[in-house]
């Protein structure tokens, strides 16, 4: 059909309506076979009882049977004895007349399930009359037995009956030709599991698997799984039940029941399937970043996105998690409980407006600050002191965590996942879960993973964006760090040296080697031992001999300032450390706190100018008076370094050895 350029399909009517066959249709096909026509007026209950007792029930039409089992007015006219007699006769007919039996049993089942039915209550209440009649056929006996158990709400025996017949509950209902739509099947989940022996055999496994597959609601399946987790001795789940639990109950499964299971069930599954503690943190994250969570807790969009991205990142390391601890603001903690989440003892409320997650990863402990201006991740050495403080202290706060000396700190700025994975892999030797080809939480262009090379390098545009944002983040970080006490009373130069060192690390991350070396030199020149060591190692790789010697001096300086790796290098390669005034001044700065407990004076009392006009002989005499004053000995050594005659060089060795003896006495 067309109209002004538009084309339409020819209208058509749908085919014949297809009407589903209902149970009644299966049991009673009107018009098929020979059926007695009803009398007019219909036979009364008394007449029907008389015909049944005379063995002439075949003279009663199906419509008359329907009238007698539904017409309450007729029953109201009977006395008690007549009612009992009528129930006996009609139940006998129900159990011997197939059509009547199917209809009556169907209606009884509806009534017992509290569904609307026209069957008179006298018949419903008297069903047990024929329970033990010997002449009944097996199908009628099974129907009566089943319905009696339904009436008594004996779900244990219902499950047992199904197991004995090796048939599922729904299969039994089909066999008995009873209503498929019912509520009592929902009560069977737990009993299905408990009806089999805790020592699983193949038949039991197969039957339980079929039963589970016929469960309809999520709640039924959860109850079934809870029962299965606990029921089997030694948690030997066999093949079918183990597979079922893996597919539906483990935290890594799609549409998992994990977050709705009881803590006792989770504990068993953790042990059985070697599940890490990561998944409780995932549950917290999932709840916080749900639509309701974001609304109730008034999270900014970028905050919710950050929490989600971190959870996805750590999901790649889920098998590496050991202990965890979560510290939640009171409002967050209360919301978790109101939302129905069961929190373990590892999750606690505390006084803060930022969620903090702490987790143990082999030799390190990671602390995630989920919100805030810095919202950083700190990595700590997993030693006894740190572990006790971070996992057990009841007074732990954000400030207290930031007071602890960390191994590394990481940001969450553009492309942070690439650099964080690289840090974990190269510095901490921590790899993700075994055999993962892709990193969860990253777009396909950058999610391919190799345990050797890590993740693909982000595009240059992302690196440029990261560099710009990191500039401010580094400043914010050090502003916060210098408010802690772990750096002591640092001078302005020392504080700047730390900032320059961070900028050097950023430049190195981004592949800017010139910027990296520039900031390392600035940091080293301002007294940062780590920068000294790094600069020294850069120069040691140079082809120029003079630059390599210069590198040795920087490593030696770092060692003097207490840098452990530099000290190891000095010892390993016998790097010469010139024991001059600068050397001993640096040693004094490093060891001052320890040496203050001794009997030596540390502060100088003499000025360099006071030694200028003294001869070596006079200096030797002066030496006897100041040999217990470290500061004055260093000033004397500085003066001797300015003299080149033989006696000055020899005496310089004496002063240097005296200072060595003093410092070494404190090891």
Secondary structure, DSSP 8 states (H G I E B T S, - for coil): -EETTEE---------------HHHHH--TTSS------SS---HHHHHHHHHTT-GGGS-HHHHHHHHH-HHHHHTS-HHHHHHHHHHHHHHHHH-HHHHHHHHHHHHHHHTT----S-HHHHHTGGGGTT-TTS-HHHHHHHHHHHHHHHT-HHHHHHHHHHTT--HHHHHHHHT--SS-SGGGG-HHHHHHTS-SS--HHHHHHHHHHHHH--SHHHHHHHHHHHHHHSGGG--TTHHHHHHHHHTSTTSTT-SGGGS-HHHHHHHHHHHT--THHHHHHHHHHHTSHHHHHHHT--HHHHHHHHHHHHHHHTTGGGEEEEEEEEEHHHHHHHHHTT----TTEEEES-SS-EEEEEETTEEEEEE-SSSS--EEEEE--HHHHHHHHH-TT--HHHHHHS--SEEE--STTHHHHHHHHHHHTS----STT-SB-TTS-GGG-BEETTTEE----HHHHHHHHHHHHHHHHHHHHHHTTSSTT-S--HHHHHHHHHHHHHHHHHHTT-HHHHHHHHHHHHHTT-HHHHHHHHHHHHTSS-HHHHHHHHHHHHHHHHTT-HHHHHHHHHHT-----SHHHHHHHHHHHHHHHTTSSSB-S--S-GGGGTT--HHHHHHHHHHHTTBHHHHHHHHHHHHT--SHHHHHHHHHHHHHHHHHHHTT-
